[in-house]
């Protein structure tokens, strides 16, 4: 496995055989990993790393055409259409098996690859993406996973690290994450329940874990829970709240309330789908980073 600056996830490339896109995806899943989905900035560094360490090794990525655009399959986000990131200049430029220009249509039979080829790198170092027929059987398999010491919910790309060496307040927990080159955790809603269970199974009851949410007053003066990094509100009507979660709400700074998750068996048993609660930010707790 190897890391690229800007990505928490580690990458691993398999040279055991060349595969088409479908078999590459199955290989990653069989290894309990994910087909690679680097950010655009990481993709540029990743291609450079592969060229310098492995040579010409074009690899499949976790995106496929839906007939009109390329979409990352793990989050349904449309691939960046910036001309400067594509080998010819636009996702509508499709290559045949000899890398020649084919036509101006996006076919549902085309998948995304990282264009790890020396000739393309020397002339166009930022043009990292190219499309290929998904059935093309001669590309390598690039997977990614969380590094040792992190946990990941199956199917998710979020990597979490429990800092359980000492109990500290929310502000110090935020700083501890930064000291690890991480940030306080903001789990996606669809994995919050599974994440609590995963942490309980792996670490036991470590006490409350600080997350990235803090109570703020909105423009009407109402108190709302806000994910600090993304400035996104966690609605009080969400099904993820434990009963009584609002009891710690205070508008004055001395009693400010922050978001936490407490992976303890009694809560999991009584409230299996409600992992979130509030706690005064000045109280001690362990920390969950990502």
C-alpha positions in Angstrom: 0.0 0.0 0.0 1.1 3.6 -0.6 -0.3 7.0 0.3 -0.6 10.2 -1.8 -0.5 13.6 -0.1 -4.1 14.9 0.3 -5.7 11.5 0.8 -6.3 9.7 4.0 -7.0 6.5 2.1 -4.2 4.2 1.1 -3.9 2.9 -2.5 -2.8 -0.6 -3.6 -2.3 -1.7 -7.2 -2.6 -5.4 -8.2 -0.3 -6.7 -10.9 -1.4 -10.3 -10.7 -3.4 -9.9 -13.9 -4.9 -7.3 -16.2 -8.7 -6.9 -16.0 -11.7 -5.2 -17.5 -13.5 -2.6 -15.4 -16.1 -5.1 -14.0 -13.5 -7.6 -12.9 -11.3 -4.9 -11.4 -14.3 -3.8 -9.3 -14.9 -7.4 -8.2 -11.2 -7.8 -7.3 -11.3 -4.7 -5.0 -14.5 -6.0 -3.3 -13.0 -9.5 -2.8 -10.1 -7.8 -1.0 -12.6 -5.8 1.2 -11.4 -2.7 -0.5 -12.9 0.0 -2.8 -12.2 0.8 -6.4 -10.1 3.9 -6.4 -11.9 7.3 -6.4 -9.2 10.0 -6.0 -10.0 13.7 -5.9 -8.9 15.6 -8.9 -5.8 17.0 -7.0 -4.9 13.6 -5.7 -5.4 12.0 -9.2 -2.7 14.3 -10.6 -0.2 13.3 -7.9 -1.3 9.7 -8.1 -0.6 9.4 -11.8 2.9 10.9 -11.3 3.6 8.5 -8.5 2.6 5.5 -10.5 4.6 6.6 -13.5 7.7 7.1 -11.4 7.4 3.9 -9.4 5.7 1.5 -11.9 5.9 2.8 -15.4 3.0 2.6 -17.9 0.2 1.2 -15.8 -3.2 2.6 -16.8 -5.7 1.7 -14.0 -9.4 1.6 -13.7 -11.3 4.2 -11.5 -14.7 3.9 -9.9 -16.6 6.0 -12.4 -18.8 5.0 -15.3 -20.8 6.8 -18.0 -24.6 6.9 -17.7 -24.9 7.8 -21.4 -24.7 11.6 -20.9 -21.9 12.1 -18.3 -19.4 10.3 -16.2 -20.5 9.6 -12.6 -18.6 8.4 -9.5 -20.5 5.3 -8.5 -19.9 5.7 -4.7 -21.6 9.1 -4.4 -23.3 9.7 -7.8 -21.3 12.9 -8.2 -20.7 14.0 -11.8 -17.1 13.8 -12.8 -15.3 17.2 -13.3 -15.8 18.3 -16.9 -12.8 20.6 -16.7 -11.1 20.3 -20.1 -7.7 20.5 -18.5 -8.2 17.2 -16.7 -9.1 15.0 -19.7 -6.7 13.4 -22.1 -8.2 15.0 -25.1 -10.1 17.8 -23.4 -13.6 16.7 -22.6 -15.6 13.7 -21.3 -17.3 13.6 -24.7 -14.0 12.6 -26.3 -14.1 8.8 -26.4 -11.1 6.6 -27.4 -11.1 3.2 -29.1 -8.8 0.4 -28.0 -5.8 2.0 -29.8 -6.3 5.3 -28.1 -7.5 7.0 -31.3 -10.4 9.5 -31.3 -13.6 7.6 -31.9 -16.7 9.9 -31.8 -18.4 12.7 -29.9 -20.9 10.5 -27.9 -20.7 9.2 -24.3 -21.7 5.6 -24.3 -23.0 3.6 -21.4 -20.4 1.1 -22.2 -17.5 3.3 -21.3 -15.7 3.5 -17.9 -13.1 5.8 -16.4 -9.4 5.1 -16.2 -6.4 7.0 -15.0 -4.2 7.6 -18.0 -0.8 6.4 -16.6 1.2 6.6 -19.8 4.6 8.3 -20.2 3.9 10.0 -23.5 0.8 11.6 -22.2 2.5 12.7 -18.9 5.4 14.5 -20.6 3.1 16.5 -22.9 0.0 16.9 -20.7 0.9 16.3 -17.0 -2.5 17.5 -15.7 -4.7 15.5 -18.2 -5.3 12.5 -16.0 -8.7 11.1 -17.1 -9.6 9.0 -20.1 -12.5 6.8 -21.0 -12.3 3.2 -22.3 -14.8 0.5 -23.1 -15.6 -1.2 -19.8 -15.0 -4.6 -21.4 -11.4 -3.6 -22.3 -9.4 -6.4 -20.5 -5.8 -4.9 -20.3 -5.8 -2.4 -17.5 -4.6 -2.8 -13.9 -6.6 -2.8 -10.8 -6.3 0.1 -8.3 -8.0 -0.2 -5.0 -8.1 1.9 -1.8 -8.7 1.4 1.8 -8.2 3.1 5.2 -4.7 2.9 6.8 -4.0 0.8 9.9 -5.5 2.3 13.1 -8.6 3.6 11.2 -12.1 2.1 10.9 -14.4 2.3 7.9 -18.0 1.3 7.4 -18.4 -1.1 4.5 -19.1 0.7 1.3 -18.0 4.1 2.7 -14.8 6.0 1.9 -14.8 7.8 5.2 -11.9 6.8 7.4 -12.3 7.3 11.2 -9.8 7.3 14.0 -10.7 7.0 17.7 -8.4 9.0 19.9 -9.0 7.3 23.2 -5.9 8.0 25.1 -7.5 10.7 27.3 -10.8 12.5 27.9 -10.8 16.1 26.9 -13.2 18.9 26.0 -14.5 19.5 22.5 -12.1 22.3 21.7 -9.1 20.3 22.7 -10.5 17.3 20.8 -10.6 19.5 17.7 -6.9 20.4 18.2 -5.9 16.7 18.8 -7.4 15.8 15.4 -5.4 18.7 13.8 -2.3 17.4 15.5 -2.8 14.1 13.7 -3.4 16.0 10.4 -7.1 15.0 10.7 -10.3 16.8 11.5 -13.2 16.1 13.8 -15.5 13.5 12.3 -18.6 14.4 10.3 -20.0 11.0 9.4 -22.4 10.9 6.5 -26.0 10.3 7.8 -26.3 7.0 6.0 -23.4 5.4 7.9 -23.8 7.0 11.4 -25.7 4.0 12.9 -23.3 1.4 11.4 -20.3 3.5 12.6 -21.5 3.5 16.2 -21.9 -0.3 16.1 -18.5 -0.7 14.4 -16.7 1.3 17.1 -18.5 -0.5 19.9 -17.5 -3.9 18.4 -13.9 -2.9 18.0 -13.2 -0.7 21.0 -16.0 -1.4 23.5 -17.6 1.5 25.5 -15.0 4.2 25.3 -17.4 6.9 26.6 -18.8 9.8 24.5 -16.9 10.6 21.3 -16.8 14.2 20.2 -17.9 15.0 16.6 -17.7 18.1 14.5 -21.1 19.6 15.5 -21.7 22.7 17.6 -24.9 24.5 18.7 -25.3 27.9 17.0 -28.2 30.4 16.8 -29.7 30.8 13.3 -31.0 34.1 11.9 -34.3 33.7 13.8 -32.5 33.1 17.1 -33.3 29.4 17.2 -30.6 27.1 18.3 -29.5 24.6 15.7 -26.8 22.0 15.5 -24.2 22.8 12.7 -21.4 20.6 11.3 -18.6 23.1 11.6 -16.4 22.0 8.6 -19.2 22.0 6.1 -21.6 24.5 7.8 -24.4 22.1 7.3 -27.3 21.9 9.8 -28.2 18.6 11.5 -32.0 18.9 11.6 -33.6 18.3 15.0 -36.2 16.2 13.2 -33.6 13.8 12.1 -34.2 10.2 13.1 -30.5 10.0 14.3 -31.1 11.9 17.6 -31.3 10.0 20.9 -34.3 11.0 23.1 -33.5 14.0 25.2 -30.7 15.1 23.0 -31.7 18.8 23.3 -31.6 18.9 27.1 -28.0 20.2 27.0 -28.8 23.2 24.8 -27.6 26.5 26.2 -27.2 29.8 24.5 -24.4 31.2 26.7 -20.8 30.3 26.0 -20.1 28.7 29.3 -22.7 26.1 28.7 -22.3 25.6 24.9 -23.4 22.2 23.7 -21.6 20.1 21.2 -22.4 16.9 19.2 -21.3 13.5 20.4 -21.8 9.8 19.7 -21.6 7.4 22.6 -21.1 3.8 21.5 -22.4 1.9 24.5 -24.4 -1.3 24.5 -27.4 0.0 26.5 -28.0 2.8 23.9 -27.5 0.5 21.0 -30.0 -2.0 22.4 -32.6 0.6 23.4 -32.1 3.0 20.5 -30.5 1.0 17.6 -31.0 3.8 15.0 -30.3 6.9 17.1 -26.6 7.4 17.6 -26.4 11.2 18.2 -26.8 13.3 21.3 -25.5 16.6 22.8 -23.2 17.3 25.6 -21.7 20.5 27.1 -18.6 21.3 25.1 -16.5 21.9 28.3 -17.2 18.4 29.6 -14.6 15.6 29.0 -14.9 13.1 26.2 -12.9 11.0 23.8 -12.4 12.2 20.2 -13.4 10.8 16.8 -11.4 12.1 13.9 -11.3 11.5 10.2 
